[in-house]
């Protein structure tokens, strides 16, 4: 009978296992060092070299602005429809828009009549 022999294994299982263990340990060390550096680098600086805080609050919108708008419009209509002082110390007053337009028409009418006379 012929002598039958098994072929020698080309793979060293122990070396592959040790390489895998070393790779896993290296990855764990790198991840741990990364977390440690992030913790150090995210520390807040103080003094004149501190970074500026650019955080912005969100916009606060009204759920029903109709009442505020109606009050605003009513106040503006009141201001353009009645007489009142803007600055009493400097004698600055406001007059209704209709009265102001009438005064302008009268003034422009008087200027037109003067210009028309030779």
Backbone as JSON, one array per atom type, in Angstrom:
{
  "sequence": "XXXXXXXXXXXXXXXXXXXXXXXXXXXXXXXXXXXXXXXXXXXXXXXXXXXXXXXXXXXXXXXXXXXXXXXXXXXXXXXXXXXXXXXXXXXXXXXXXXXXXXXXXXXXXXXXXXXXXX",
  "N": [[0.8, -1.17, 0.0], [0.36, 2.16, -0.77], [2.06, 4.9, 0.76], [0.28, 7.25, 2.4], [0.16, 10.61, 2.91], [-0.75, 13.57, 4.76], [-1.15, 16.86, 3.58], [0.9, 19.55, 4.58], [-0.25, 22.2, 6.69], [-0.87, 25.41, 5.36], [-1.56, 27.65, 6.66], [-1.08, 29.53, 9.58], [-2.77, 29.31, 12.29], [-2.58, 30.24, 14.89], [-0.96, 32.55, 14.7], [-2.6, 34.21, 13.14], [-4.77, 34.54, 14.88], [-3.5, 35.88, 17.01], [-2.75, 38.24, 15.69], [-5.29, 39.34, 15.14], [-6.17, 39.8, 17.77], [-4.3, 41.73, 18.59], [-4.95, 43.78, 16.77], [-7.6, 44.41, 17.59], [-7.12, 45.31, 20.22], [-5.52, 47.53, 19.63], [-7.34, 49.14, 18.24], [-9.21, 49.65, 20.3], [-7.56, 51.12, 22.06], [-7.02, 53.4, 20.49], [-9.61, 54.46, 20.17], [-10.22, 55.03, 22.86], [-8.21, 56.95, 23.4], [-9.02, 58.93, 21.61], [-11.52, 59.74, 22.69], [-10.58, 60.78, 25.11], [-9.0, 62.94, 24.19], [-10.98, 64.47, 22.9], [-12.49, 65.23, 25.09], [-10.66, 66.87, 26.41], [-10.14, 68.85, 24.45], [-12.65, 70.01, 24.1], [-12.95, 71.61, 26.26], [-13.91, 74.61, 27.88], [-12.61, 77.76, 27.06], [-11.32, 80.53, 28.87], [-11.32, 84.08, 29.54], [-9.75, 86.62, 27.42], [-9.28, 85.13, 25.15], [-11.35, 83.44, 24.83], [-13.78, 81.61, 23.0], [-16.39, 83.11, 21.02], [-19.85, 83.16, 21.87], [-22.15, 82.07, 19.77], [-24.78, 81.3, 19.84], [-28.2, 81.3, 18.98], [-31.45, 82.3, 19.83], [-34.52, 80.71, 19.04], [-37.04, 81.86, 16.74], [-39.83, 83.48, 18.05], [-43.06, 83.04, 17.47], [-46.31, 84.49, 17.22], [-49.35, 82.9, 18.1], [-51.88, 83.82, 17.47], [-52.02, 86.58, 15.96], [-53.89, 88.5, 15.29], [-55.37, 90.17, 17.05], [-53.37, 91.84, 18.19], [-52.5, 93.09, 15.83], [-54.83, 94.44, 15.08], [-55.09, 96.25, 17.22], [-52.75, 97.73, 16.86], [-53.22, 98.86, 14.3], [-55.5, 100.42, 14.92], [-54.41, 102.27, 16.73], [-52.6, 103.64, 15.04], [-54.39, 104.74, 13.16], [-55.76, 106.46, 14.87], [-53.68, 108.23, 15.54], [-53.2, 109.54, 13.09], [-55.51, 110.9, 12.75], [-56.08, 112.88, 14.62], [-55.3, 115.85, 16.54], [-52.21, 116.58, 18.23], [-49.39, 116.68, 20.51], [-46.05, 116.29, 19.47], [-43.51, 117.0, 20.38], [-43.63, 118.96, 22.93], [-41.97, 120.81, 24.22], [-40.31, 121.76, 22.2], [-42.16, 122.83, 20.56], [-43.42, 121.2, 18.57], [-45.92, 119.81, 16.78], [-48.55, 117.51, 15.83], [-50.87, 117.17, 13.18], [-54.11, 116.27, 11.91], [-54.23, 114.22, 8.95], [-56.05, 114.93, 6.95], [-56.51, 117.65, 7.53], [-53.93, 118.62, 7.11], [-53.63, 118.16, 4.38], [-55.61, 119.91, 3.41], [-54.49, 122.38, 4.22], [-52.2, 122.38, 2.6], [-53.36, 122.49, 0.06], [-54.62, 124.98, 0.2], [-52.35, 126.63, 0.56], [-50.86, 126.07, -1.79], [-52.74, 126.9, -3.64], [-52.83, 129.65, -3.09], [-50.21, 130.34, -3.76], [-50.24, 129.77, -6.46], [-52.07, 131.64, -7.41], [-50.65, 134.02, -6.89], [-48.47, 133.71, -8.6], [-49.75, 133.77, -11.01], [-50.59, 136.39, -11.3], [-49.58, 139.29, -13.07]],
  "CA": [[0.0, 0.0, 0.0], [1.15, 3.38, -0.82], [2.1, 5.71, 1.97], [-0.53, 8.45, 2.2], [0.45, 11.64, 3.92], [-1.55, 14.79, 4.65], [-0.36, 18.03, 3.22], [1.13, 20.43, 5.73], [-1.13, 23.39, 6.67], [-0.19, 26.63, 4.94], [-2.03, 28.74, 7.5], [-0.73, 29.43, 10.99], [-3.97, 29.82, 12.95], [-2.2, 30.97, 16.1], [-0.46, 33.86, 14.28], [-3.76, 35.0, 12.71], [-5.51, 34.87, 16.09], [-2.74, 36.9, 17.74], [-2.85, 39.47, 14.91], [-6.63, 39.85, 15.39], [-6.22, 40.32, 19.15], [-3.51, 42.97, 18.6], [-5.74, 44.8, 16.06], [-8.72, 44.81, 18.44], [-6.57, 46.11, 21.32], [-5.08, 48.8, 19.06], [-8.54, 49.94, 17.97], [-9.73, 50.1, 21.59], [-6.68, 52.17, 22.57], [-7.22, 54.6, 19.67], [-10.92, 55.02, 20.52], [-10.09, 55.62, 24.2], [-7.41, 58.17, 23.29], [-9.85, 59.92, 20.92], [-12.47, 60.28, 23.66], [-9.84, 61.6, 26.06], [-8.65, 64.19, 23.51], [-12.19, 65.26, 22.7], [-12.85, 65.8, 26.38], [-9.71, 67.96, 26.68], [-10.29, 69.9, 23.44], [-13.95, 70.66, 24.24], [-12.96, 72.42, 27.47], [-14.18, 76.01, 27.6], [-11.54, 78.7, 27.32], [-11.76, 81.72, 29.6], [-10.52, 85.27, 29.29], [-9.92, 87.28, 26.13], [-9.17, 84.16, 24.06], [-12.52, 82.56, 24.85], [-14.56, 81.72, 21.76], [-17.65, 83.81, 21.16], [-21.03, 82.32, 21.89], [-23.01, 82.49, 18.67], [-26.07, 80.63, 19.9], [-29.33, 82.18, 18.76], [-32.74, 81.76, 20.22], [-35.45, 80.55, 17.93], [-38.02, 82.92, 16.55], [-41.06, 83.23, 18.77], [-44.18, 83.54, 16.67], [-47.59, 84.53, 17.92], [-50.29, 81.94, 17.56], [-53.03, 84.56, 16.94], [-51.6, 87.98, 15.98], [-54.94, 89.38, 14.78], [-55.71, 91.19, 18.05], [-52.27, 92.81, 18.24], [-52.51, 93.86, 14.59], [-55.98, 95.35, 15.13], [-54.75, 97.33, 18.16], [-51.72, 98.55, 16.2], [-53.88, 99.64, 13.26], [-56.37, 101.42, 15.55], [-53.55, 103.33, 17.27], [-52.08, 104.43, 13.92], [-55.51, 105.53, 12.63], [-56.01, 107.54, 15.84], [-52.61, 109.22, 15.44], [-53.29, 110.37, 11.88], [-56.82, 111.55, 12.67], [-56.31, 113.88, 15.66], [-54.22, 116.78, 16.88], [-51.46, 116.2, 19.43], [-48.01, 117.16, 20.59], [-44.94, 115.37, 19.27], [-42.54, 117.48, 21.36], [-44.19, 120.23, 23.38], [-40.88, 121.73, 24.57], [-39.79, 122.35, 20.96], [-43.34, 123.27, 19.81], [-43.66, 120.35, 17.4], [-47.23, 119.18, 16.93], [-49.03, 116.77, 14.67], [-52.24, 117.52, 12.82], [-54.7, 115.21, 11.09], [-53.8, 114.19, 7.56], [-57.0, 115.7, 6.14], [-56.24, 119.06, 7.76], [-52.66, 118.93, 6.47], [-53.86, 118.25, 2.93], [-56.33, 121.16, 3.17], [-53.53, 123.47, 4.33], [-51.35, 122.37, 1.41], [-54.14, 122.96, -1.08], [-54.77, 126.44, 0.36], [-51.06, 127.28, 0.33], [-50.53, 125.96, -3.21], [-53.69, 127.75, -4.36], [-52.4, 131.03, -2.92], [-48.98, 130.52, -4.55], [-50.6, 129.75, -7.89], [-52.7, 132.94, -7.72], [-49.6, 135.03, -6.91], [-47.65, 133.51, -9.81], [-50.55, 134.12, -12.19], [-50.71, 137.85, -11.41], [-48.39, 139.89, -13.69]],
  "C": [[0.86, 1.25, 0.0], [1.04, 4.17, 0.47], [1.37, 7.04, 1.7], [-0.22, 9.42, 3.33], [-0.43, 12.87, 3.68], [-0.61, 15.95, 4.34], [-0.24, 18.93, 4.45], [0.26, 21.69, 5.58], [-0.3, 24.61, 6.3], [-0.54, 27.81, 5.85], [-1.64, 28.46, 8.94], [-1.87, 30.1, 11.77], [-3.61, 30.64, 14.19], [-1.71, 32.39, 15.76], [-1.62, 34.76, 13.85], [-4.57, 35.43, 13.92], [-4.8, 35.97, 16.88], [-2.79, 38.24, 17.01], [-4.22, 40.12, 15.13], [-6.75, 40.46, 16.78], [-5.47, 41.65, 19.22], [-4.29, 44.08, 17.89], [-6.9, 45.31, 16.92], [-8.22, 45.69, 19.59], [-6.11, 47.48, 20.82], [-6.28, 49.71, 18.8], [-9.13, 50.47, 19.27], [-8.87, 51.22, 22.19], [-6.88, 53.47, 21.8], [-8.56, 55.26, 20.01], [-10.86, 55.69, 21.89], [-9.29, 56.92, 24.16], [-8.21, 59.27, 22.6], [-10.86, 60.55, 21.86], [-11.77, 61.18, 24.68], [-9.46, 62.95, 25.44], [-9.86, 65.07, 23.26], [-12.63, 65.92, 23.99], [-11.94, 66.98, 26.72], [-9.94, 69.12, 25.72], [-11.63, 70.63, 23.55], [-14.04, 71.48, 25.52], [-13.16, 73.88, 27.08], [-12.96, 76.86, 27.97], [-12.11, 79.9, 28.06], [-10.87, 82.89, 29.22], [-10.7, 85.82, 27.89], [-9.85, 86.31, 24.95], [-10.35, 83.2, 24.01], [-13.29, 82.71, 23.55], [-15.88, 82.42, 22.04], [-18.81, 82.83, 21.13], [-22.0, 82.83, 20.84], [-24.37, 81.81, 18.7], [-27.19, 81.65, 19.76], [-30.6, 81.49, 19.22], [-33.62, 81.64, 18.99], [-36.44, 81.69, 17.88], [-39.29, 82.53, 17.3], [-42.2, 83.87, 17.99], [-45.45, 83.53, 17.51], [-48.54, 83.54, 17.27], [-51.51, 82.63, 16.95], [-52.69, 86.06, 16.98], [-52.69, 88.96, 15.56], [-55.28, 90.49, 15.77], [-54.63, 92.26, 18.13], [-52.26, 93.69, 16.99], [-53.67, 94.86, 14.59], [-55.71, 96.52, 16.07], [-53.72, 98.28, 17.55], [-52.36, 99.45, 15.14], [-54.76, 100.73, 13.85], [-55.55, 102.57, 16.11], [-53.01, 104.22, 16.15], [-53.18, 105.29, 13.3], [-55.82, 106.7, 13.56], [-54.95, 108.63, 15.7], [-52.72, 110.1, 14.21], [-54.61, 111.13, 11.8], [-57.02, 112.64, 13.72], [-55.07, 114.73, 15.9], [-53.5, 116.27, 18.12], [-50.04, 116.73, 19.36], [-47.05, 116.01, 20.31], [-43.86, 115.7, 20.29], [-42.98, 118.87, 21.79], [-43.1, 121.25, 23.69], [-40.33, 122.43, 23.33], [-40.92, 122.84, 20.04], [-43.52, 122.52, 18.5], [-44.96, 119.6, 17.66], [-47.56, 118.37, 15.69], [-50.48, 117.19, 14.43], [-52.8, 116.38, 11.99], [-54.28, 115.33, 9.63], [-54.74, 115.02, 6.69], [-56.75, 117.21, 6.3], [-54.94, 119.48, 7.09], [-52.83, 119.05, 4.96], [-54.62, 119.52, 2.58], [-55.39, 122.35, 3.23], [-52.62, 123.54, 3.1], [-52.11, 122.88, 0.19], [-54.31, 124.46, -1.0], [-53.47, 127.16, 0.05], [-50.69, 127.24, -1.15], [-51.47, 126.81, -4.05], [-53.28, 129.22, -4.26], [-51.14, 131.3, -3.73], [-49.29, 130.55, -6.04], [-51.23, 131.09, -8.28], [-51.65, 134.05, -7.79], [-48.77, 134.93, -8.17], [-48.44, 133.93, -11.04], [-50.68, 135.61, -12.37], [-49.44, 138.45, -12.01], [-47.93, 141.1, -12.95]]
}
